[in-house]
């Protein structure tokens, strides 16, 4: 008698290889902000105190990440470059791209 579980096992193996297999699939990086199409994505990110946020520029133009309070400031980030900052205290931290001031975002630290 032939097992009917073999095709199911192959499907699960295939989905896992594609990154669609549930718990074995990689989780998205929750503490990352992507800069793309002149927008910080997500615009608002909520994290726990002690977390490090990484901004990554995916635009063809350089961008900066500058805290409104002066707490942090990146150099100009070219395509695929990153900037990281660790938030140690709870609070709300607005930031902007100093090159393109219409680009704004907020980190909320709990």
Secondary structure by P-SEA (a helix, b strand, c coil): ccccaaaaaaaaaaaaaacccccccccccccccccccccccccbbbbcccbbbbbbbcccbbbbbbbccccccccccccccbbbbbbccbbbbbbbccccccccbbbbcc
